[in-house]
Amino acid sequence: MRKSNRAMMVKNIVDTLTESVREYETFEQEHGHGPLYNDLDMYHTKESIKRRITQARAELNQLAKDL
């Protein structure tokens, strides 16, 4: 994969992470606890956020190796 494409993919992952964390925090403030799987879109759950963080980290590490 081209370095610029990989960098753009990481940017998109981080953008969606930002949105998900906002949704997660909003739910947490309103209800006093984190969302369960049926409370929010599954894309904004804690486990989904963690998976995307791991994926972004892996892509950044690969980009660093490619440079």
Buried (B, 14 or more C-beta within 10 A) or exposed (E): EEEEEBBEBBEEBEEBBEEBBEBBEEBEEEEEEEBEEEEBEEEBBBEBBEEBBEBBEEBBEBBEEEE
